[in-house]
């Protein structure tokens, strides 16, 4: 079970790498779909949790929705269109 969790966590980190450092539009959409599914599934597990875990789950879902909104702002769309290159937000700065 621990190995499965490790692999899934690795895939999430890899996806975020492609979103943030490679400006991959495909990775952005994969993150959007996975977050949408996670938010839709959140209510099904809430009532089986202790109160503090329920609150934490709701906070995490809210933060995930905010990240999706930020990933689709006009400035962000332009950044993905340019492949993360150009302007003051050039991702090549970190290399």
C-alpha angles and dihedrals in degrees: 000000000000090000091054091051090049093051093048092048089050091053091051092051091046090051091051089049090056091046097047105031104026098034090227112180090196091057089049091056092045089054091047094052094045092048091048091052091047093051091048091051095047097086092054093063101035099089094052092058133085113257097257092051090047092054091046091050091051091049092050091049091050092050090049091053090050090053090053091051090050091049091059101046115123092252091051092048089054090049091053092045090055092046091244092296127124137029127046091307093061109149090208087078089079096055 
